[in-house]
Amino acid sequence: LMEIAAKEYGVTPIKEDAVYDQDVDIYAPCALGATINDDTIPRLKCSIIAGAANNVLKDPDKHSKELLDRGILYAPDYAINAGGLINVYNELDDYNKERAFSQAEAIYDILMDIFYRSDKENIPTTIASDRKAEERINKIASLKSFYLPNRRKTILKGR
């Protein structure tokens, strides 16, 4: 299989563990979690980590700080991977592809906000992402609590 891919795409296969030693712009972990850890961080020669794997950082608090200190931009997994969840959510109620894709496109702006906040406050992107998520959750919670009494009245009247 490797020979076929190498021939068809003109690439040079490497051993699995050697990926961390490659001089690349972006490391994109897309299957295994915890690939960013005490053993791999010193070997990284990339400037960005952005992939579809879950739980990319073995120890998020420790490793996100190490990446920040090394000048490696990390796209937090739950932010960059939100597209799948957005699509599933939209499938629950009258699926509209355009709406789902429009919502997924907003991931770019969300990530840019996370990166900006990380840079401005000199905090790891994981912390910036957590703060952004908490702010959004609190905002939504305050909106729902504002409208909740009216919904209860409607439900009770319908009985």
N, C-alpha and C positions, 0 to 999 in steps of 0.2 A: 504493500500500500504506500509506504514512504517513497519508494522508487517511482511509482506512478505519479504521485503528487509532485515530486521533484522534477520529473521530466515535463509534466504538463504545465506546471507553473514556474519553472525555472528557479526553484528555491533549493537551498542546501539544508537537508535535514540535520538536526542536532539531537543529542540525547536529551531526554526530558529534563533532567536536573541542570543542564547547561543553559537553560533559558534565562536564568538569573544573571548570567555572566555576559550576556549579549549587549552590545552598545546599540541601544534602540531609543527612539523617542518615547514610545508608549508601551508599557507592559499591560496587557489586557487579559487578566485571569477570567476565564469564562466557564469553568466547570468546577474545579476544586476550591474549597474554602481554605482559609488559614495558610495560604501560600506566602503571605507576607508575615515573616516571623523573625526571631532572633538570628536564625541561620541565613536567611535570604536577604535581609535588609542590607548588610554590609556588601553584598555582591551586586546589588542593583546598579545598573548604568543607564537608567531611564530618567526622564524628567516628569513623566505622568504615569499614574496607575489608574486605569479606568476600564472596568470589565463587568461582565454579566454574572460572575460568581457571587454567591452569598457568603457573608462572613469572611471577606478577603483577609482581614487583619486577625491574626491569632489572638492578640491582646489589644483591642482597639485603643484603650487609653495610652498604653505604652508605645505601641507601634505608630499610631497617628502622630504622636509627638516626635518620634524619631524621624518620620518622613518629613515633617515640617522643618526640623533642624537640618535635614540634608537637602532641603529645597526641592523635594519631590512632591508634586501636586497629586493629591489623592481625591478621586471622585467617590464619595461614600456610596457603598453598594446599595443601600436602600433608597437612595435618591436617584442614582443613575438607572436602577432597575425598576422604577415605578411604572414604566409603560405596560408591563404585563398585568399588574394589578389594576391599572386604569382600564385596560381593555376588559378584564374579567368583570369589573364593577359595571361597566356599560352593558355587558351581556345580560346582566340581571334584569334589565328593564328596557324593553324596546330598543334593541341595539341599533345604534346609528354610527356607522364607520367614520363619517366626517367629524362627528362630535368627539368620538374616542381618540382619533388621530390628532385633533386640535388640542385636546387636553394633554395628550402625550407630548406634543411639541413644546408645551410649557415647561417640560423637564429642563430644557436648555436654559431658560431664564432662571429657573430655580437653582440650577447648578452654578450659574454665573453669580447669583446673589450669595450663595454659599462661599464661592471662591473669593469674592470681594470682601465679605465679612471676615473670612479667615485671614486675609492679607491685612485688612484695616486693623483688626484687633490682635493680630499676631497669635492666633489660636489655630489648633488643628482643624481641618475641614470637618472632622467628625463632630467636634464640639459646635462648630458653626451650623452644621446640618441639624444636630439635635435641638439647638436653640430655635432654629427656623421651624422645625416640626412642632415643637412645644408651643410656639407663638400661634401657629396655624390651628392647632388643636384647641387652644384656649379661645381663639377668636370664634371658631365654629361652635364651641360649647356655649359661649356667651350668646350667640345668635339663637341657638336651639332653646336655651333656657328662656330667652325673650319670647319666643313663639310657642313654646310648649303649653302654657296655660290655655291658649286659644284652641290648640289641637285637642286638649283634654275636654274642653267644653263641647266641641263638635262631636267627639266620640261619645260623650255622655248623652247628648241630645239624640243621637242616632239609636240609642238603646230602646 
